[in-house]
Amino acid sequence: MKRSLLLGVTAFCLCLFATANTSQRDESFPKKDGVLQLEKGNFNRALRKYKQLLVHFYAPLTVQDYRVTAAFEGAAAELQRSEVKLATLDVTKEKELAKDLSATDQHTIRLYLSGDKHNPVPCPDPQNSASILTWLKRRAGSAADLITDLSQSEASEELTVVGFFKELNHEYVQMFYAAAIDLPDINFAMTQNDDVITKYGLTYDVVLLLKKSKLIQAYKMTPQTSKEELIVFITVFQMDPVTEYNGQTATQILSSPVLNHALLFVNKSSDDFEEIFSAFNSAAEAFRLKILFVYVNVDEPRNGRMMEYFRVRDFEAPLIRLVNLTDHVTYHLPSDTLNVDIITEFCRSYLEGKAKPKMQSEPIPEGWDEKPVKELVGMNLEKVAFHPNKTVFVLFYLPYSRESRALFRCGRNSPRPSNSDRKWSSLASTHRPTTSTCRCRERTRRSACFLLCTLKGYEASMSCGDVISAVFHVF
């Protein structure tokens, strides 16, 4: 009897110890505004403890960090009694862990399920706490949750994506719901009401974009339609043909699946703004799904970083640049006149691969053309080097390189080229002249002659004085 009592007391004490130990472990997760603060020492333990762990891998002091942190704090307050826990991890401090998790990007959100750290679910970039809650709700729900009365949705000022399907168990419905999960910031609804066909003159299996009872665009589902194509359609047409770049639209613009962006730098207070914007907007209609049209107000101080990146000065506006967000190569519309036809032709030539990339440039130096050797920068290179009636030799050099500077002894002491029609292009060749064909004896001059000869495969039987006529700074 005493032995049984002793065993019972011991078991009770062990339970108390285990409970206390568990409580202590719970408290070992530091929190900030209800959000777990994870690091290498407690990350795996958090995975084991929580069935659903939504982690924001972030870099402090970034714009995305501020917005997503606020969204996480708001969502954490709503999910206090949920099995979903929200956490953050600073990738600048936990570089080794971030690398191990393949989360080295400064802004990544992932949902870890049942302790599986190798197959997380990527979470879309949330605009606010409601985005997170909607995403979690849609993941846990089904397409039937979207069936609703359209009377309120049609009158809403918010864009609503409405799926009209004949059969709710069709694969189109599942694809539609999958798109709804990936786009938690957009209202989605489904209906089988035949009045929709009558009102909008449509057929079954179609996706509608509605705003204030107005049909913005319709998309007919086909067996070839993919979720990605549907998402591109929705994200493009939820925006106006032309979007102003500002703090509220920056994320939407940069996260667009359309990677070709046409940027109009313009002063909104200028007298010709309405005329230029109208032409830009009209041209945009023909390139939906291919080019995203954005305008930047050069009179807005907060757009300074944008202008600095593209090296645009406010007095140069209005001007149009095209850029691809994959390779970041920039193209400049070479015209002072911005009308519908010119803008349309420029965009068409860009898509056909005929447009010439924009070269970054320093300001044109004073007296650049007063000496026998002209000084070129990006702004005057094409005008001089590609003159249709002249042939020009151009030396590309690094101003901080001793080897480059040594070449100028050869150039400065040389007379003017006797034949102004001689040409040296910047196109590289694999031809390497032999030393015997080069008249220059010094090593630096031999290097110069090699450089000159290889840039066009030009005959190396001339001296450096015969070929140098212009120099180009390479920074």
C-alpha positions as CSV (number, residue, x, y, z in Angstrom):
1,M,0.0,0.0,0.0
2,K,2.7,2.4,1.0
3,R,4.7,1.3,-2.1
4,S,1.7,2.1,-4.3
5,L,1.2,5.5,-2.6
6,L,4.9,6.3,-3.1
7,L,4.7,5.5,-6.8
8,G,1.6,7.6,-7.2
9,V,3.2,10.6,-5.5
10,T,6.4,10.2,-7.7
11,A,4.3,10.0,-10.9
12,F,2.4,13.1,-9.8
13,C,5.6,15.0,-9.1
14,L,7.0,13.9,-12.5
15,C,3.9,15.2,-14.2
16,L,4.2,18.6,-12.4
17,F,7.9,18.7,-13.4
18,A,7.0,17.9,-17.0
19,T,4.3,20.6,-17.0
20,A,6.6,23.1,-15.5
21,N,9.3,22.2,-18.0
22,T,6.9,22.6,-20.9
23,S,5.7,25.9,-19.6
24,Q,9.3,27.0,-19.3
25,R,9.9,25.9,-22.9
26,D,6.8,27.9,-24.0
27,E,8.2,31.0,-22.4
28,S,11.6,30.5,-24.0
29,F,10.2,31.7,-27.4
30,P,10.7,35.5,-27.3
31,K,7.8,37.4,-28.6
32,K,7.2,40.9,-29.9
33,D,3.6,42.1,-30.3
34,G,2.5,38.5,-30.3
35,V,4.9,37.4,-33.0
36,L,7.6,34.7,-32.2
37,Q,11.2,35.9,-32.7
38,L,13.1,32.9,-34.1
39,E,16.8,32.2,-34.4
40,K,19.0,29.2,-35.0
41,G,18.7,28.1,-31.4
42,N,14.9,27.8,-31.3
43,F,13.8,27.4,-35.0
44,N,13.7,23.6,-35.0
45,R,11.9,23.5,-31.7
46,A,9.3,25.9,-33.0
47,L,8.7,23.6,-36.0
48,R,8.2,20.6,-33.7
49,K,5.8,22.5,-31.4
50,Y,3.5,24.2,-33.8
51,K,1.6,22.4,-36.5
52,Q,1.3,25.5,-38.6
53,L,4.1,28.1,-38.4
54,L,4.1,31.1,-40.7
55,V,7.6,32.6,-40.8
56,H,8.6,35.9,-42.3
57,F,12.3,35.9,-43.3
58,Y,13.1,39.6,-43.3
59,A,15.9,42.2,-43.5
60,P,15.4,45.1,-41.0
61,L,14.7,48.7,-42.1
62,T,13.4,47.8,-45.5
63,V,10.0,49.0,-46.9
64,Q,8.7,45.5,-47.1
65,D,9.8,44.8,-43.5
66,Y,7.8,47.7,-42.2
67,R,4.7,46.8,-44.0
68,V,4.8,43.0,-43.5
69,T,5.7,43.4,-39.8
70,A,2.6,45.5,-39.2
71,A,0.5,42.9,-41.1
72,F,2.0,40.1,-39.0
73,E,1.3,41.9,-35.7
74,G,-2.3,42.5,-36.7
75,A,-2.8,38.9,-37.8
76,A,-1.2,37.5,-34.7
77,A,-3.7,39.4,-32.5
78,E,-6.6,37.7,-34.4
79,L,-4.9,34.3,-34.3
80,Q,-4.1,34.1,-30.6
81,R,-6.4,31.0,-30.1
82,S,-5.6,29.4,-33.5
83,E,-3.2,26.6,-34.1
84,V,-1.4,28.9,-36.6
85,K,1.6,30.8,-35.1
86,L,3.3,33.7,-36.7
87,A,7.1,34.2,-36.4
88,T,9.9,36.3,-37.9
89,L,13.5,35.6,-38.5
90,D,16.2,38.2,-39.3
91,V,18.2,36.9,-42.3
92,T,21.0,39.4,-41.7
93,K,21.7,37.9,-38.3
94,E,20.9,34.3,-39.1
95,K,22.7,34.0,-42.4
96,E,23.8,30.3,-41.9
97,L,20.2,29.2,-41.0
98,A,18.7,31.3,-43.9
99,K,21.1,29.6,-46.3
100,D,20.3,26.2,-45.0
101,L,16.6,26.9,-45.5
102,S,17.2,28.5,-48.9
103,A,15.6,31.7,-47.6
104,T,18.5,34.1,-48.4
105,D,16.1,36.6,-50.0
106,Q,15.5,39.6,-47.8
107,H,11.8,39.2,-48.0
108,T,10.3,35.7,-47.9
109,I,7.2,34.3,-46.2
110,R,6.6,30.6,-45.7
111,L,4.1,28.4,-44.0
112,Y,5.7,25.3,-42.4
113,L,3.3,22.4,-41.8
114,S,3.7,19.6,-39.2
115,G,7.4,20.3,-38.6
116,D,8.4,19.7,-42.2
117,K,11.0,22.3,-42.9
118,H,11.9,21.0,-46.4
119,N,8.5,21.5,-48.1
120,P,7.1,24.8,-46.9
121,V,4.2,26.6,-48.6
122,P,5.1,30.0,-50.0
123,C,2.8,32.8,-48.9
124,P,2.0,35.7,-51.2
125,D,3.3,39.1,-50.2
126,P,0.5,40.5,-47.9
127,Q,-0.6,44.1,-48.1
128,N,-2.1,44.0,-44.6
129,S,-3.2,41.7,-41.8
130,A,-6.5,40.9,-43.7
131,S,-4.4,39.5,-46.5
132,I,-2.8,37.0,-44.2
133,L,-6.1,36.0,-42.6
134,T,-7.8,35.6,-46.0
135,W,-4.9,33.5,-47.3
136,L,-5.1,31.1,-44.3
137,K,-8.9,30.9,-44.5
138,R,-8.9,30.1,-48.2
139,R,-6.2,27.5,-47.8
140,A,-8.3,25.7,-45.2
141,G,-11.6,26.2,-47.0
142,S,-13.1,25.1,-50.3
143,A,-14.4,26.6,-53.5
144,A,-17.9,26.4,-52.1
145,D,-17.0,29.2,-49.6
146,L,-16.9,31.7,-52.5
147,I,-20.5,31.2,-53.5
148,T,-22.2,34.4,-52.7
149,D,-25.0,36.9,-53.6
150,L,-23.5,39.2,-56.2
151,S,-25.7,42.2,-55.4
152,Q,-23.2,43.5,-52.8
153,S,-20.2,42.6,-54.8
154,E,-21.4,44.4,-58.0
155,A,-22.0,47.6,-56.1
156,S,-18.6,47.5,-54.3
157,E,-15.9,50.0,-55.2
158,E,-13.4,47.2,-54.7
159,L,-12.6,45.0,-57.7
160,T,-14.3,41.6,-57.5
161,V,-13.4,38.6,-59.5
162,V,-16.5,36.5,-60.2
163,G,-16.5,33.0,-61.6
164,F,-19.6,31.9,-63.4
165,F,-19.6,28.1,-63.8
166,K,-22.2,25.6,-64.9
167,E,-20.8,22.8,-62.7
168,L,-19.3,23.4,-59.3
169,N,-17.3,20.2,-59.4
170,H,-15.6,21.0,-62.7
171,E,-11.8,21.4,-62.8
172,Y,-12.3,25.0,-63.8
173,V,-13.7,25.7,-60.4
174,Q,-10.7,24.2,-58.7
175,M,-8.4,26.3,-60.8
176,F,-10.4,29.4,-60.0
177,Y,-10.1,28.7,-56.3
178,A,-6.4,28.0,-56.6
179,A,-6.0,31.5,-58.1
180,A,-8.1,32.9,-55.3
181,I,-5.7,31.4,-52.7
182,D,-2.7,33.0,-54.4
183,L,-4.4,36.4,-54.6
184,P,-5.6,37.1,-51.1
185,D,-5.8,40.9,-51.6
186,I,-8.6,40.5,-54.2
187,N,-12.2,39.8,-53.6
188,F,-13.4,36.5,-55.2
189,A,-16.9,35.2,-55.7
190,M,-18.7,32.4,-57.5
191,T,-22.3,32.2,-58.8
192,Q,-24.5,30.0,-61.0
193,N,-27.2,32.6,-61.4
194,D,-28.4,32.6,-65.0
195,D,-29.2,36.3,-64.7
196,V,-25.5,37.0,-65.1
197,I,-25.6,35.6,-68.6
198,T,-28.5,37.9,-69.4
199,K,-27.0,41.0,-67.8
200,Y,-23.6,40.8,-69.3
201,G,-24.3,38.8,-72.5
202,L,-21.9,36.0,-71.6
203,T,-21.8,32.2,-71.5
204,Y,-20.8,29.6,-68.9
205,D,-17.3,29.0,-67.6
206,V,-16.2,32.6,-67.7
207,V,-14.3,34.8,-65.2
208,L,-15.6,38.4,-64.8
209,L,-13.8,41.4,-63.3
210,L,-16.5,43.7,-61.9
211,K,-16.2,47.1,-60.2
212,K,-19.2,49.3,-59.3
213,S,-21.5,47.0,-61.4
214,K,-19.3,47.7,-64.4
215,L,-17.7,44.8,-66.4
216,I,-14.0,45.6,-66.6
217,Q,-12.9,42.5,-68.5
218,A,-14.1,38.9,-69.1
219,Y,-11.9,35.8,-69.5
220,K,-13.3,32.6,-71.1
221,M,-11.9,29.4,-69.5
222,T,-10.7,26.7,-71.9
223,P,-9.1,23.3,-71.4
224,Q,-5.7,24.9,-72.1
225,T,-6.1,27.6,-69.4
226,S,-3.6,27.3,-66.5
227,K,-3.7,28.8,-63.1
228,E,-0.8,31.0,-63.9
229,E,-2.5,32.4,-67.0
230,L,-5.6,33.2,-65.0
231,I,-3.5,35.0,-62.3
232,V,-1.7,37.1,-65.0
233,F,-5.1,38.1,-66.5
234,I,-6.5,39.1,-63.1
235,T,-3.4,41.0,-61.8
236,V,-3.0,42.9,-65.1
237,F,-6.6,44.0,-65.5
238,Q,-7.1,44.9,-61.9
239,M,-4.9,47.8,-62.6
240,D,-5.7,50.8,-64.9
241,P,-4.0,50.9,-68.3
242,V,-1.6,53.4,-66.8
243,T,-0.6,53.4,-63.1
244,E,1.1,56.2,-61.3
245,Y,4.2,55.2,-59.4
246,N,4.0,56.1,-55.7
247,G,4.4,54.5,-52.3
248,Q,1.0,52.8,-52.5
249,T,1.4,51.3,-55.9
250,A,5.2,50.4,-55.9
251,T,4.7,46.9,-54.6
252,Q,1.9,46.2,-57.0
253,I,4.0,47.4,-59.9
254,L,7.1,45.5,-59.0
255,S,5.3,42.3,-58.2
256,S,3.4,42.3,-61.5
257,P,3.9,39.2,-63.7
258,V,4.4,41.6,-66.7
259,L,8.1,42.2,-66.7
260,N,8.3,44.7,-69.5
261,H,7.6,48.2,-68.1
262,A,7.1,51.4,-70.0
263,L,7.9,54.4,-67.8
264,L,6.8,57.9,-68.6
265,F,8.7,60.5,-66.6
266,V,6.6,63.6,-66.7
267,N,5.8,66.7,-64.6
268,K,2.1,66.5,-63.6
269,S,1.9,70.2,-63.2
270,S,3.1,71.0,-66.7
271,D,0.7,72.5,-69.3
272,D,1.1,69.5,-71.7
273,F,0.6,66.8,-69.1
274,E,-3.0,65.9,-70.0
275,E,-2.1,65.7,-73.7
276,I,1.0,63.5,-73.1
277,F,-0.9,61.3,-70.6
278,S,-3.8,60.8,-73.0
279,A,-1.4,59.6,-75.7
280,F,0.4,57.3,-73.3
281,N,-2.9,55.9,-72.0
282,S,-4.2,55.3,-75.5
283,A,-1.0,53.5,-76.5
284,A,-1.2,51.3,-73.4
285,E,-4.5,49.7,-74.4
286,A,-2.8,47.8,-77.3
287,F,-0.1,46.3,-75.1
288,R,-2.0,44.9,-72.1
289,L,-0.5,41.6,-70.9
290,K,2.7,42.5,-72.7
291,I,3.9,45.8,-71.3
292,L,3.0,47.5,-68.0
293,F,2.6,51.3,-68.4
294,V,3.6,53.4,-65.5
295,Y,4.1,57.2,-65.2
296,V,6.5,58.9,-62.7
297,N,5.9,62.4,-61.5
298,V,9.3,64.2,-61.6
299,D,7.9,67.0,-59.5
300,E,7.4,64.6,-56.6
301,P,10.5,64.6,-54.2
302,R,9.8,61.0,-53.0
303,N,10.4,59.8,-56.6
304,G,14.0,60.9,-56.4
305,R,15.4,57.4,-56.0
306,M,13.4,56.2,-59.0
307,M,14.8,59.0,-61.1
308,E,18.3,58.5,-59.8
309,Y,18.2,54.8,-60.7
310,F,17.2,55.6,-64.3
311,R,19.5,58.7,-64.4
312,V,16.6,61.0,-65.3
313,R,16.9,64.7,-64.5
314,D,13.6,66.6,-63.9
315,F,14.4,69.1,-66.7
316,E,14.7,66.3,-69.2
317,A,11.0,65.3,-68.8
318,P,8.9,64.3,-70.5
319,L,10.6,61.2,-71.7
320,I,9.8,57.5,-72.0
321,R,12.0,54.5,-71.0
322,L,11.3,50.8,-71.5
323,V,12.9,48.3,-69.1
324,N,12.7,44.6,-68.6
325,L,12.9,43.6,-64.9
326,T,14.7,40.3,-65.7
327,D,17.8,41.8,-67.4
328,H,17.3,45.4,-66.4
329,V,18.3,46.6,-69.8
330,T,16.9,50.1,-70.5
331,Y,15.6,51.5,-73.8
332,H,15.0,55.2,-74.5
333,L,12.4,56.6,-76.9
334,P,14.5,58.7,-79.2
335,S,11.9,61.4,-79.9
336,D,10.9,64.8,-78.4
337,T,7.4,64.3,-79.7
338,L,5.2,61.9,-77.6
339,N,2.0,61.0,-79.4
340,V,0.1,57.8,-79.8
341,D,1.8,56.7,-83.0
342,I,5.3,57.3,-81.9
343,I,4.8,55.6,-78.5
344,T,3.1,52.6,-80.2
345,E,5.8,52.2,-82.7
346,F,8.5,52.4,-80.0
347,C,6.8,49.7,-77.9
348,R,6.3,47.5,-81.0
349,S,10.0,47.8,-82.0
350,Y,11.0,46.9,-78.4
351,L,8.8,43.7,-78.4
352,E,10.2,42.8,-81.8
353,G,13.8,43.2,-80.5
354,K,14.6,46.1,-82.9
355,A,15.0,48.9,-80.3
356,K,18.5,49.9,-79.2
357,P,19.5,49.8,-75.5
358,K,20.0,53.1,-73.7
359,M,23.6,53.7,-72.6
360,Q,24.1,55.4,-69.3
361,S,26.1,58.6,-69.6
362,E,28.0,61.3,-67.7
363,P,27.3,64.9,-68.8
364,I,29.0,65.9,-72.0
365,P,32.4,67.5,-71.0
366,E,33.1,71.1,-71.9
367,G,35.4,71.5,-74.9
368,W,35.0,67.8,-75.8
369,D,35.4,68.4,-79.5
370,E,38.1,71.2,-79.4
371,K,41.1,68.8,-79.5
372,P,42.3,66.4,-82.2
373,V,41.2,63.5,-79.9
374,K,37.5,64.0,-79.1
375,E,36.1,63.0,-75.7
376,L,32.9,61.0,-75.8
377,V,30.3,59.9,-73.2
378,G,27.1,58.1,-73.6
379,M,25.1,61.2,-74.6
380,N,27.2,62.0,-77.6
381,L,28.7,58.6,-78.5
382,E,26.0,57.6,-81.0
383,K,25.9,61.0,-82.7
384,V,29.7,61.0,-83.3
385,A,30.7,57.4,-83.5
386,F,27.8,56.2,-85.7
387,H,27.6,59.3,-88.0
388,P,26.4,58.0,-91.4
389,N,28.9,60.0,-93.4
390,K,32.0,59.6,-91.2
391,T,34.3,56.8,-90.0
392,V,35.5,57.2,-86.4
393,F,38.1,55.4,-84.3
394,V,37.1,55.1,-80.6
395,L,39.3,54.0,-77.7
396,F,37.4,52.7,-74.7
397,Y,39.5,53.1,-71.6
398,L,39.4,53.1,-67.8
399,P,40.4,56.5,-66.4
400,Y,41.8,55.0,-63.2
401,S,43.9,52.3,-64.9
402,R,47.6,53.0,-65.3
403,E,47.7,50.8,-68.5
404,S,44.9,52.9,-70.0
405,R,46.6,56.2,-69.1
406,A,49.8,55.0,-70.7
407,L,48.0,54.8,-74.0
408,F,47.5,58.6,-74.1
409,R,51.3,59.1,-74.6
410,C,50.7,57.5,-77.9
411,G,47.5,59.4,-78.7
412,R,48.5,62.9,-77.5
413,N,51.8,62.9,-79.5
414,S,50.0,61.7,-82.6
415,P,49.0,64.0,-85.5
416,R,45.5,64.2,-86.7
417,P,44.5,61.2,-88.8
418,S,45.1,62.1,-92.4
419,N,42.0,60.4,-93.6
420,S,38.8,61.5,-91.7
421,D,36.9,58.6,-93.3
422,R,38.9,56.0,-91.5
423,K,36.8,54.0,-89.0
424,W,37.2,52.0,-85.8
425,S,34.1,50.5,-84.4
426,S,33.5,49.2,-80.8
427,L,32.6,45.7,-82.0
428,A,35.0,43.1,-80.7
429,S,36.9,40.6,-82.9
430,T,38.9,37.5,-82.0
431,H,41.7,38.5,-84.5
432,R,45.0,39.0,-82.8
433,P,47.7,40.7,-84.8
434,T,51.2,39.5,-84.7
435,T,54.0,41.6,-83.2
436,S,55.8,41.8,-86.5
437,T,52.9,43.6,-88.2
438,C,52.8,46.3,-85.5
439,R,55.1,49.3,-85.8
440,C,54.8,50.3,-82.1
441,R,57.7,49.0,-80.0
442,E,56.8,49.9,-76.5
443,R,54.7,47.4,-74.6
444,T,52.0,49.9,-73.8
445,R,51.9,50.9,-77.5
446,R,51.8,47.3,-78.5
447,S,48.8,46.8,-76.1
448,A,47.1,49.8,-77.6
449,C,47.6,48.6,-81.1
450,F,46.3,45.2,-80.1
451,L,43.2,46.8,-78.6
452,L,42.6,48.9,-81.6
453,C,43.1,46.1,-84.0
454,T,40.9,43.6,-82.2
455,L,37.9,46.0,-81.9
456,K,37.3,45.7,-85.7
457,G,39.9,43.3,-86.9
458,Y,41.4,46.3,-88.5
459,E,44.7,45.9,-90.3
460,A,47.6,46.3,-87.8
461,S,50.1,47.7,-90.3
462,M,49.5,51.3,-89.1
463,S,51.0,53.2,-86.2
464,C,48.9,54.3,-83.2
465,G,49.0,57.8,-84.5
466,D,47.1,56.8,-87.5
467,V,44.1,55.3,-85.6
468,I,43.3,57.2,-82.3
469,S,40.8,59.9,-82.9
470,A,38.4,59.7,-80.0
471,V,38.3,58.3,-76.5
472,F,35.4,57.0,-74.4
473,H,35.3,56.9,-70.6
474,V,34.3,53.5,-69.1
475,F,33.2,53.9,-65.4
